[in-house]
Amino acid sequence: MTDKKMDIIRALKRAGNNPISGEELGGILGISRTMVWKYMKALGEEGYVIRSSPGSGHVLVSAPDKLYPSEIMDGLDTSIIGGDIRYFDEVDSTNDVAKKMGSSSDEGTVVIAEMQDSGRGRKGGHWMSPRGGVWMSVILKPNVVPAYAPRFTLMAGVAVAKAIRGLGVEASLKWPNDVLIGDKKVCGILTEMDAECDQINFVIIGIGINVNVLIEELSEDLRSSSTSLSEIKGEELDRIAFVQALLRALEDEYIRSKTSGFDSILEEWRSLSSTIGRDVDVVTPQRIIRGKAVGITENGTLLVETAEGLEEIVAGSCIHG
Amino acid sequence: MTDKKMDIIRALKRAGNNPISGEELGGILGISRTMVWKYMKALGEEGYVIRSSPGSGHVLVSAPDKLYPSEIMDGLDTSIIGGDIRYFDEVDSTNDVAKKMGSSSDEGTVVIAEMQDSGRGRKGGHWMSPRGGVWMSVILKPNVVPAYAPRFTLMAGVAVAKAIRGLGVEASLKWPNDVLIGDKKVCGILTEMDAECDQINFVIIGIGINVNVLIEELSEDLRSSSTSLSEIKGEELDRIAFVQALLRALEDEYIRSKTSGFDSILEEWRSLSSTIGRDVDVVTPQRIIRGKAVGITENGTLLVETAEGLEEIVAGSCIHG
């Protein structure tokens, strides 16, 4: 959306139920009434409902259910994350787009889409991303070594869990990269990086959340293990408000990791986790490790107490017992 | 270069000093004499000198001094590296091009350029890449964790040193990523990766070698610490033959790392290194470590015996004493 259209929406929002005339809008934006009319028409095509009464003016009736950057940025009080938001109606994968943009983008740039055709999970797995969800990738440029990459998955998990809890829903974290409600998955996180051997150029934190997703729209094999926020709440959520809360939470955690160190985030991950304290089976390419999950390290590895002793697991699929 | 042009060059090379007629070439390639003539003209524009005598035929007199994929691939007996070679006369950075292509490219794809406008060294440093050098990036897709990335720098160093030694020039390896002749830099290696937290999607091994580079063309601050193969040999080298030898050496080391394990490469790195056994100052962002370099680990870290004991250094600039 162009800046002028954003400005019109802002002016209309500010005016609330008081009509603003085309002349007044033109004055605020420094454009002609003809241009105001053109933008109004374009806004209507984008799904904004604007009531126009000859002689009095225009009133914004409703905004479309779209993740438009102008809507997300309106009232977003972050200083790093969301300074630049790139919107796509449909995209292969927001992580792939973010990766291509990464080196030339500002830290905190967000790529967001209404749907993904080839959303990815860990190790190239497919991630279903129908309309109604929030599919986004955040570009960060921390000055750290590649070995720290798993920290961003943990950090994002904490932020997502907090944003969901802000809606009054009990979300928990499942190692390594899922957010659950009860025992069902509502969100997956895929952190990727572009790095030299000893320094990350940038990380991409991919976050996919079933917000207003109809579970029947997911493939059959996923339905029994997945849920969505709308299914839990029994109503559709305001996705814009949710994304704003999530970006806010992400920024809070990111700043916390920089100022207070990663330990406090790790501590919170543990307390939000439904994996720790649980009997688990962890499937790795080599074998299945069975035992009780007793902790997580700052490198993101899971500690499992097995019959043979304590095991530290770098990567695997975790099945809660 | 199109396949047909490559086929013409191959046919001419095979014929040596025996002229081939346009009709004969057309027959071999399955195209008309008019098309043969068109391709001949295009080849002339690319710098190939072809002597054509009416009535007898065509003889290849000389190929241009260009790193054309068709020339590199002609006689290249590798099975992984160089199966696909992308050529640029001028490019910002071959690593950047390779990074963008990485996920959709075959393992072993090479990006090569006559010059780079924004060649990069470690930590975003500039790398001067004038004409005459070999500036290339190799895409590998090993199934390993991100922590193994430094191994590819060491592996490439061994391959470059061997390729240079194949010319009868004593090259040595300087930690972490340079190849020296005497105490002057002839090559730098920049390994980058696209990775998930626990798995590399692909690595890019960037290799910049001053082959036929005039040292006077480098910026003044680099001249005293740099050399080129042509300076050492006192004559220009056949860059195509050198690139072929290098790709061959890279593939040998890569296969060795997969079949015999990384230890044998590490052992060779040590024996080719002029850092090990040397008094060094290692400059890190935090401090300068002074001591004797006594070893290197499989993670690419340098072991330095200091007055205070043994130090393991992950990253830094090494100054040979």
Contacts between the chains, C-beta under 8 A, distances in Angstrom:
chain1	res1	chain2	res2	distance
A	96	B	103	7.5
A	99	B	194	6.9
A	100	B	100	6.4
A	103	B	96	7.4
A	122	B	196	6.4
A	123	B	196	7.0
A	123	B	199	6.3
A	145	B	314	7.2
A	146	B	146	4.6
A	146	B	147	7.2
A	146	B	149	6.8
A	146	B	193	7.5
A	146	B	195	7.0
A	147	B	146	7.2
A	147	B	147	6.0
A	149	B	146	6.8
A	149	B	195	7.4
A	149	B	196	8.0
A	149	B	197	4.6
A	150	B	197	4.4
A	150	B	198	7.4
A	153	B	197	6.1
A	176	B	197	7.7
A	190	B	196	7.1
A	191	B	196	7.0
A	191	B	197	5.4
A	192	B	194	7.0
A	192	B	195	6.6
A	192	B	196	5.5
A	192	B	201	7.3
A	193	B	146	7.5
A	193	B	193	7.7
A	193	B	194	7.6
A	193	B	195	5.5
A	193	B	196	8.0
A	193	B	197	7.9
A	194	B	99	6.9
A	194	B	192	7.0
A	194	B	193	7.6
A	194	B	194	5.9
A	195	B	146	7.0
A	195	B	149	7.3
A	195	B	192	6.6
A	195	B	193	5.5
A	195	B	195	6.6
A	196	B	122	6.4
A	196	B	123	7.0
A	196	B	190	7.1
A	196	B	191	7.0
A	196	B	192	5.5
A	197	B	149	4.6
A	197	B	150	4.4
A	197	B	153	6.1
A	197	B	176	7.7
A	197	B	191	5.4
A	197	B	193	7.9
A	197	B	300	6.6
A	197	B	315	7.6
A	198	B	150	7.4
A	198	B	314	5.8
A	198	B	315	3.7
A	199	B	123	6.3
A	199	B	315	7.4
A	201	B	192	7.3
A	300	B	197	6.6
A	314	B	145	7.2
A	314	B	198	5.8
A	315	B	197	7.6
A	315	B	198	3.8
A	315	B	199	7.4
